[in-house]
Structures are given as C-alpha cells and as structure tokens.
C-alpha cells in the first residue's frame, strides 16, 4: 500500500508498505520499503505524517511494523528516535 502527502499535482512525500512473512515464524509483519520526502519539504510535517500513516496501518492490520530511517545527515537521523 502507498501513502501520499501533498496537494493534487504537488507531491510532498510518499511511503510504501508491504507485508512479509518472517522466515522463523508463522506470522507476518508490515515493512516500510520507503518513506521519501521531497527535499523542499524536509523539516516539515510530511515525514511525521507518513510515519503516522504507517503506524496506523500496522495497528489496523494487527501487525508489527518495521521502519528503516536512512539519511546522509547523522544528526538528522538521531533526532528521529
């Protein structure tokens, strides 16, 4: 599933979620394949809105959520946790 932030024709960011079966378990998890925010909107609410969407979907589906935060800025990544 895909979550999108922004007005029609003006994409601010998107997130892609997929389910995966754990190799040593019978259960599934929800995995964030990407959480991308356009550089113009970084530092705003777009990332938080997309992450909240991911968490809501995991809760709705009754699955654990695996997120991956990647950045070139070490200090910025630290602020996410």
N, C-alpha and C positions, 0 to 999 in steps of 0.2 A: 504494500500500500504506500501511497505517496501523500505527504502533507506539504502544502504550499502556503507561503506567506507573501502578501503583496496585493496590490490592486490589479484588476484585469489589465493585461498588457504591460505590467511593471513588476516583474518578479523580484522579490527581495531575498528569498531563500526557499529551500526545499529539503525534505527529509524522505528517505526511502527505507521502509521497514519490511522485513521478510521473516518468516518462521524457519527455524532449523531444528532438526531432531538431534538431540545430544547422543553421541556415539556410545556412551556408557550408561545411558538412561533410557527409559521409555517415554520420557516427556519431551515437550517442545519448548523452545524459548523464542522470544521475539528479538531479532537482531537489527540494529541500525546499520545499514550498509553505507549510508552517507547522511550527513547533516551539513548542508552547504549554505552559506550566506554570502551574498554579493558584497565585495569589499566596500561599496558605497554605504552599506547598511550595517557593517560590523561595528560593534559597540552600542548598538541599539537593542531593541526588544526581540528582533527576529529569531536569534538563536534560542533565547529562553522560550519563545512561543513554540518553536519546532520541538524542543526538548519536552515541553509540557504536553504537546500532542502525542509524542512517543510514549510518555508515561501513562497518559490516559488510555491509549490503545492497548498497552500491556495490561492495565488494570481491567479494562473492559473484556479482554480476551482471557484473563486469568493466567497470564504467562509472565515469567521473569523477563526482564529487559536487559539486553547487553548494549551498552553505548561505547563508542570509541571517539575520543576527542583528539584531533590532530591539528597541530598548528606549527608555524615556523617560529612563533614567539613563545619562548619558555615561560615568561612571566604571565602571559595571557592564559596559557593552559592551566597554570597553577590556580588562577582565580576561578576556574570553572568548578573546582572541587571544594 
